[in-house]
Amino acid sequence: MVKPLPRLRLQGFNNLTKALSFNIYDICYAVSEDQRRNYIEYIDDQYDADRLTQILTDVAEIIGANILNIARQDYDPQGASVTMLISEEPVLEKLGRDTISGAVVAHMDKSHITVHTYPETHPHNGIATFRADIDVATCGVISPLKALNYLIDSFESDIVVCDYRVRGFTRDVKGKKHFIDHKINSVQDYLAKHIRQKYEMFDVNVYQENMFHTKMHIKDFDLDTYLFDSHADDLSFKERQRIESLLRREIEELFHGRNLM
């Protein structure tokens, strides 16, 4: 849980921007053309714009934000996007006689949540990969870190690459600038126990810049969980070895962000 510093007496609005961004990868093996097509259809059904909108709506509720506007789109041939404008304060229904002005006031929080999905398959080696890019940026006292565990649990994640950064500054009533309003040593501090047990995690943090980077990959490897529309028992020992080698290399390359050949 996010532990804020003692409440600051600020001069105006807390305009620190707390941004949580991460890529989530799910990898599987779909060898035939039918399997690859079915995989894309499965992902597009599981994570279409409606489902993503519900996930982001839950995120807004978890962090205590109010939804101002939602834009969403399912793409052809695959993938989806949702963008949600949010505010810390409730949306003003009326300000004087001008309801539009009320919306403008609410937008001053400059906060948003976005998700984009990228399912893809490769016809030569059977590897299929689903990537989701998620950004939660907030101003004020609400923190995107409160939704970190929920977002990881909401997607089938073999790899998670997470960045958290606090940008800008805010001033207290004495004019002193504050560049962060809560204590943090690592993104791992905010992960639930069941997630810490499930993943191997590595940090690259730049404390003086309020930048925190954590990379995670799943610990256990069960071939059956990576096979789409097939089972390991139906494959020869040699074929299982070949597929497992392909999958492990894919996971390592995505985790390290470079080709290992």
Secondary structure in CASP SS format (residue, H / E / C, confidence):
PFRMAT SS
TARGET T0000
AUTHOR 0000-0000-0000
METHOD secondary structure of the structure
MODEL  1
M C 1.00
V C 1.00
K C 1.00
P E 1.00
L C 1.00
P C 1.00
R C 1.00
L C 1.00
R C 1.00
L E 1.00
Q C 1.00
G C 1.00
F C 1.00
N C 1.00
N C 1.00
L C 1.00
T E 1.00
K E 1.00
A E 1.00
L E 1.00
S E 1.00
F E 1.00
N E 1.00
I E 1.00
Y E 1.00
D E 1.00
I E 1.00
C E 1.00
Y E 1.00
A C 1.00
V C 1.00
S C 1.00
E H 1.00
D H 1.00
Q H 1.00
R H 1.00
R H 1.00
N H 1.00
Y H 1.00
I H 1.00
E H 1.00
Y H 1.00
I H 1.00
D H 1.00
D H 1.00
Q H 1.00
Y C 1.00
D C 1.00
A H 1.00
D H 1.00
R H 1.00
L H 1.00
T H 1.00
Q H 1.00
I H 1.00
L H 1.00
T H 1.00
D H 1.00
V H 1.00
A H 1.00
E H 1.00
I H 1.00
I H 1.00
G C 1.00
A C 1.00
N E 1.00
I E 1.00
L E 1.00
N E 1.00
I E 1.00
A E 1.00
R E 1.00
Q E 1.00
D E 1.00
Y C 1.00
D C 1.00
P C 1.00
Q C 1.00
G C 1.00
A E 1.00
S E 1.00
V E 1.00
T E 1.00
M E 1.00
L E 1.00
I E 1.00
S E 1.00
E C 1.00
E C 1.00
P C 1.00
V C 1.00
L C 1.00
E C 1.00
K C 1.00
L C 1.00
G C 1.00
R C 1.00
D C 1.00
T H 1.00
I H 1.00
S H 1.00
G H 1.00
A H 1.00
V H 1.00
V H 1.00
A H 1.00
H H 1.00
M C 1.00
D C 1.00
K C 1.00
S E 1.00
H E 1.00
I E 1.00
T E 1.00
V E 1.00
H E 1.00
T E 1.00
Y E 1.00
P E 1.00
E E 1.00
T E 1.00
H C 1.00
P C 1.00
H C 1.00
N C 1.00
G C 1.00
I E 1.00
A E 1.00
T E 1.00
F E 1.00
R E 1.00
A E 1.00
D E 1.00
I E 1.00
D E 1.00
V E 1.00
A E 1.00
T E 1.00
C C 1.00
G C 1.00
V C 1.00
I C 1.00
S C 1.00
P H 1.00
L H 1.00
K H 1.00
A H 1.00
L H 1.00
N H 1.00
Y H 1.00
L H 1.00
I H 1.00
D H 1.00
S H 1.00
F C 1.00
E C 1.00
S C 1.00
D C 1.00
I E 1.00
V E 1.00
V E 1.00
C E 1.00
D E 1.00
Y E 1.00
R E 1.00
V E 1.00
R E 1.00
G C 1.00
F C 1.00
T E 1.00
R E 1.00
D E 1.00
V C 1.00
K C 1.00
G C 1.00
K C 1.00
K E 1.00
H E 1.00
F C 1.00
I C 1.00
D C 1.00
H E 1.00
K C 1.00
I C 1.00
N C 1.00
S C 1.00
V H 1.00
Q H 1.00
D H 1.00
Y H 1.00
L C 1.00
A C 1.00
K H 1.00
H H 1.00
I H 1.00
R H 1.00
Q H 1.00
K H 1.00
Y E 1.00
E E 1.00
M E 1.00
F E 1.00
D E 1.00
V E 1.00
N E 1.00
V E 1.00
Y H 1.00
Q H 1.00
E H 1.00
N C 1.00
M E 1.00
F E 1.00
H E 1.00
T E 1.00
K E 1.00
M E 1.00
H E 1.00
I E 1.00
K C 1.00
D C 1.00
F C 1.00
D C 1.00
L H 1.00
D H 1.00
T H 1.00
Y H 1.00
L E 1.00
F C 1.00
D C 1.00
S C 1.00
H C 1.00
A H 1.00
D H 1.00
D H 1.00
L C 1.00
S C 1.00
F H 1.00
K H 1.00
E H 1.00
R H 1.00
Q H 1.00
R H 1.00
I H 1.00
E H 1.00
S H 1.00
L H 1.00
L H 1.00
R H 1.00
R H 1.00
E H 1.00
I H 1.00
E H 1.00
E H 1.00
L H 1.00
F H 1.00
H H 1.00
G C 1.00
R C 1.00
N C 1.00
L C 1.00
M C 1.00
END
